[in-house]
Amino acid sequence: MHPHFHEVNANKQVLIRKTNSMYAIVEIAGQQFKVAKDQKVYVHRLQAEEGSKVTFDNVLLLDNNGSVTVGAPAIVGASVTAQVLGHLKGDKVIVFKKKRRKGYQKKNGHRQYLSEIQIESITPTGATKSAKKEAAPKVEVTETAVDYSSMSVAELREVAKEKSIEGYSSLKKAELIKTLTK
């Protein structure tokens, strides 16, 4: 992708203008959009009121003047702030189904509910891997409190095998839970 765009004036001279080279690929209402500052975008209907500001944290890619940061899957700490300009309905789409020679025809119309937003700022803070390492101990804490009653008998037998409990293969579910909780 070229960081400039070319424009031809009335005298057939090529004018080169620099564009705002900071952009982000962000997920908004289940769809991914490439957005830049002051850009207007039509997205699926948002639950925000007209004139309010919304922040989107699921930034997948960020280009800040040529330095590209790719998230895995999202960039931690990066966000895009936008203002809701209005709510509207999209153009009508005709859905027409037909099976030839069978007399089957169905005609249906659809107008998608949309929101028009204007991107106000792209915040690139926090694109480090250290924040992901801090979140890892929380997962370990939840693994210690295991709910054996929701597990199947086969899963309980695997856990008993890992803990080297003798005679686990002949035990019933209630007996396995009792021996594993001791």
N, C-alpha and C positions, 0 to 999 in steps of 0.2 A: 504494500500500500504506500502510495506516495504522499509525503507530508504537505505537499502544495497542490493547489488546483489551478488549472489554466483557464483563462477567460480571453476571448477574442473581442476586441472593441470594433467600432465602425470602420476604422482604418486598417483592419486585418492585422493589427499588431497583437501579439500574445502578451497578456499581462499575467504575471505570476504573483499570487497572493498566498501568504502563509495562513493556514487554518489554525484554529485552536487545537494544539496537538495532544491535549490531555483528554482521554476518553476512557470509558469503562464499559465492560459487558456485565450487566446486572440482571438478576432474575426478578421480575415484577409480575405478580399474580400468575405464576406458573409459566411465564414466557420469558425468553432471554432477549434483551435489547442492548444494542450498542448506543450509548448515550454520551453526550458532551454537554458542557455548561451552556445554559440558555436555550437548549433544544426542547421543542415541544413534541410529545409522544402521546399517541392514543393507546391505552392499555385496557385490559378487561376491567370492569367496574370495580372500583375500590370502595371500601366502607367508610371513607373519610368525607367530611363535608367540603363544599366548595370554598376555596380560599384558605383551607388548612394546609399545613405542611406535613409531609410524610417522609419517613426515612427508610431506606431499603438497605439491609445489612448483607444480603447475599450477593456480594461482588465477586464475580468469577475471574475477571481479568482486568488489569489496570495498566494503562499506558500513560506515563507521566513524562512528556517531552522525549520520547524515545526509549526510556527505561521501562521495560515490560515486566509486570509481576503477574504470575499465573497462580491462582489459588488451587488448593488441593482438598476439597473441591472449591472452597470459598476462601477469600483473603480475610484473615482475622483482623478485626478492627477497622477495616475499610467500610465506607458507607456512602450512599448517594442520597442527597436531600432534594426533594421536589415539592412544588406547590400544586395543589389540585385547582385547575382553572375552571373545570365544569364537568357535568355529567351529561351524556348524550347517547343517542342510539345510532348505530352504524347503518350503512346502506342496506336495503333489502336484498337478501339472497334467495333466489328461487330454487327449491329442491324439487326436481321432477324425476320421478321413477317410472319406468315403463318396461314391460316385457312384451316384445313384439308377438303378434299373432295370438295373444292370449286374452286380449281385452282388459289388461291390467294397466292402469295409469293412476299415479298419485302425485298431486301437486301440493307443495307445502312451502310456506314462506318463513323467513327468519330474519330478525334484526337483532344484532348483538348489542348488549348494553356496554357502553364504553365510558372511560374517564379520560379527559385530556389533562395531562400534567406537563409542567415546565421544570426542567432540571435546574436547580439553583446552585448546587455545589457538589463536588466530588471530593471526599476526604480520604486520602491514601494512608492514614496512620496505621501503624501496628502490623506491618507485613513481615513478622518474624516467626521463626519456628519455635521459639522458647515458650510462647503462649500455649502451644499445643502440648508441650511436655508437662506444663503445670496442670492441665486438665486430666492427665492420665491417672494420678493417684486417686481421684474421685471414683473412677471405675473400679479400682482394686477394692475400695471400701465396700462397694455394693456387692462384690463377689463373695465376701465372707459371710454375709447373711443369705443363705440359700434356702428357698422354699421347696422342701422335698415333696410336699403333698401335691404340687402341681406337675411333678415329673412323672414320666411313665416308668413301668417296672424295669424295662430294659435300661433306661437312663440311670435308675437307682442302682442296678446291678453293676453298671460301669463305674459309678462313684465308689461303690463298695469294693470293687476290684482294685481301684486306684489306692484306696485306703488300706488295702491288704486285709480285709475282714474275711475270716474263714467261714465256709459254708454258706456264702451269700446266694449261690445258685438255687438252693432249695427253699429260701425264705420267701414269704409272701410280702406284698407291698407294705402293709402295716408294720410287719416285723422288720423289714428293711429300713423304714423310716425311724423306727425305735432304736435300732442299732447304730444308725448314722448320726442321730442327734446326741448320742452319749459322748 
